[in-house]
Amino acid sequence: MSSKQRKHAIQSIIRRGQLKKLALDLNMSYSYLSQAFSPATSMNFTNALARKVEKALGLEEGRLEKGDIVTVEKDRPRGLLDIALKYRATQFTTFFPDKRVETNVMLKLGNTEHRAHLVVYNEDGSVFMIAMQSQQYSEAHVNTQLIMLMAISGAHYGVVFSADSGANRDENESSGYSPDHKRSQWYQYVQGKITPITYGPDNIFEYMGI
């Protein structure tokens, strides 16, 4: 049974409210599980992890391997990506305690509106950072969209990141991020120009993995 098939199986079994409890029961990262379960990420949902999940959920061993008896809900992958985005919002809030974080903010440019997945505001209401979540974080059109949002809002920083950015490939590794797992592109507004940078402000990669 492939990782992809296990992911489809778990989508129809677990519900949104169960994910946090499952992470606690398994003593594993909530972010790791949400990304491991999502068909939209490249993270491998391993056979070993599947057995642990089955035991924690009270399922018969091998249930997640029986893809032919599981009905997949088409909207579940998007739901897990939304959970991952909300988790990132919580991380930003903790990392920048003096700033306000909002999700799915509509920014206006003339008569059109553009959605920013995450906006971090300064205390005076100005925009400190725009963040976009996309599996196509390295694609030119996605980065162009982010740069446009930065220009519209006057943001000092911007980042486009994959939902699995920073995620450890080893499910037993509970802490630390490897640059090999970085799936993000950062930008900074400097002297009137928006320029690419390797990492975000204040060593944020060490805390969030993006």
C-alpha positions in Angstrom: 0.0 0.0 0.0 1.4 3.4 -1.0 1.7 6.5 1.1 -0.8 8.2 -1.2 -3.4 5.4 -0.6 -2.9 5.6 3.2 -3.5 9.4 3.0 -6.8 8.9 1.1 -7.8 6.3 3.7 -7.2 8.5 6.7 -9.1 11.4 5.1 -12.4 9.5 5.4 -11.7 8.3 8.9 -10.3 11.2 10.9 -12.3 14.4 11.6 -10.9 17.8 12.1 -11.4 17.8 15.8 -9.6 14.5 16.2 -6.3 15.6 14.8 -5.1 17.6 17.8 -6.1 14.8 20.2 -4.4 12.2 18.0 -1.2 14.3 18.1 -1.3 14.4 21.9 -2.1 10.6 22.1 0.9 9.8 19.9 3.1 12.5 21.5 3.8 13.8 18.0 3.8 17.2 16.4 0.3 18.4 15.3 2.0 20.1 12.3 3.8 16.9 11.3 0.6 14.8 11.4 -1.5 17.3 9.4 1.2 17.4 6.7 1.8 13.6 6.8 -1.9 13.0 6.3 -2.4 15.6 3.5 -2.4 14.3 -0.1 -1.2 17.8 -1.1 2.2 17.4 0.5 5.1 15.2 -0.5 5.7 13.9 3.0 5.6 10.1 3.3 2.8 8.5 5.4 4.8 5.5 6.4 3.7 2.0 7.2 5.0 2.4 10.8 3.1 5.6 11.3 -0.1 4.0 9.9 0.1 1.2 12.6 0.5 3.8 15.4 -2.5 5.8 14.1 -4.7 2.7 13.8 -3.9 1.7 17.4 -4.5 5.2 18.7 -7.9 5.4 16.9 -9.0 2.0 18.0 -9.0 0.6 14.4 -8.2 -2.9 13.4 -4.5 -3.3 12.3 -4.2 -2.8 8.6 -7.4 -0.8 8.2 -5.6 2.0 6.6 -4.3 -0.4 4.0 -7.8 -1.3 2.8 -8.2 1.6 0.4 -10.9 -0.2 -1.6 -13.4 0.0 1.3 -12.8 3.6 2.2 -14.9 6.4 0.7 -12.8 9.5 0.2 -14.3 12.9 0.8 -13.2 15.3 -2.0 -13.0 18.3 0.2 -10.8 16.8 2.9 -7.4 17.6 1.4 -8.3 21.3 1.3 -9.5 21.0 4.9 -6.2 19.7 6.1 -4.3 22.4 4.3 -6.6 24.9 6.1 -5.7 23.3 9.4 -2.0 23.6 8.5 -2.5 27.3 7.7 -4.2 27.9 11.0 -1.4 26.2 12.8 1.1 28.5 11.0 -1.0 31.5 12.1 -0.7 30.3 15.7 3.1 30.0 15.3 3.3 33.5 13.9 1.2 34.8 16.8 3.6 33.2 19.3 6.7 34.3 17.5 5.5 37.9 17.2 3.7 38.5 20.5 3.5 42.3 19.9 1.8 41.9 16.5 -1.6 40.9 15.2 -2.1 38.0 12.8 -5.1 37.5 10.5 -5.9 34.8 8.0 -7.5 35.0 4.5 -7.3 38.8 4.3 -8.7 40.5 1.1 -6.4 43.3 -0.2 -7.8 45.8 -2.7 -6.1 47.0 -5.8 -8.3 49.4 -7.7 -11.6 47.5 -8.3 -10.1 44.1 -7.7 -9.5 42.1 -4.5 -6.7 39.7 -3.9 -6.5 37.2 -1.0 -3.5 37.0 1.3 -3.4 33.8 3.3 -1.7 35.4 6.3 -1.1 39.0 7.3 1.0 40.1 10.2 0.2 43.6 11.4 2.3 46.0 13.4 0.7 47.7 16.5 -0.1 50.8 14.4 -2.0 48.8 11.9 0.6 48.8 9.1 1.5 45.5 7.5 4.7 43.9 8.7 4.4 40.6 6.7 2.4 38.9 4.0 2.5 35.0 4.0 1.1 32.7 1.3 0.9 28.9 1.5 1.4 27.1 -1.7 2.8 23.7 -2.8 4.1 25.7 -5.9 6.2 27.9 -3.7 9.1 27.9 -6.2 6.9 28.8 -9.2 7.4 32.2 -10.7 3.7 33.1 -10.9 3.2 32.3 -7.2 6.1 34.5 -6.2 4.9 37.3 -8.5 1.5 37.2 -6.7 3.3 37.5 -3.4 5.4 40.5 -4.5 2.2 42.2 -5.8 0.5 41.7 -2.4 3.6 43.1 -0.7 3.5 46.2 -3.0 -0.2 46.7 -2.4 0.0 46.4 1.4 3.4 48.0 1.9 4.6 44.9 3.8 8.2 44.8 5.0 8.5 41.1 4.6 6.8 38.4 2.5 7.1 34.6 2.3 5.5 31.9 0.2 5.8 28.5 1.8 4.7 24.9 1.2 2.6 23.3 3.9 5.3 20.8 4.6 8.2 23.3 4.8 10.6 22.4 7.6 8.8 19.1 8.3 11.2 16.3 9.4 11.2 13.2 7.2 12.0 11.1 10.3 8.8 10.8 12.2 10.8 10.0 15.4 12.7 13.3 15.2 10.7 15.6 17.4 12.7 18.9 17.2 15.0 20.9 15.0 14.6 21.9 11.3 17.0 21.0 8.5 17.7 23.4 5.7 17.2 20.4 3.4 13.5 20.5 4.3 13.0 24.2 3.7 10.2 24.8 1.2 9.9 28.5 1.2 10.9 31.8 -0.5 11.3 35.0 1.4 11.3 38.6 0.3 12.2 41.9 2.0 11.3 45.5 1.1 14.7 47.4 1.2 15.3 50.9 -0.1 12.3 51.0 -2.3 12.7 47.5 -3.8 11.3 44.1 -3.0 14.3 41.6 -3.1 14.6 37.9 -2.4 16.3 36.8 0.8 17.2 33.3 2.0 15.7 33.4 5.5 13.1 35.5 7.3 13.6 37.9 10.2 14.8 37.0 13.7 15.8 33.5 12.9 12.2 32.5 12.2 13.2 29.4 10.4 14.6 27.9 13.6 11.1 28.3 15.2 8.7 27.6 12.3 10.7 25.8 9.6 9.8 28.2 6.9 
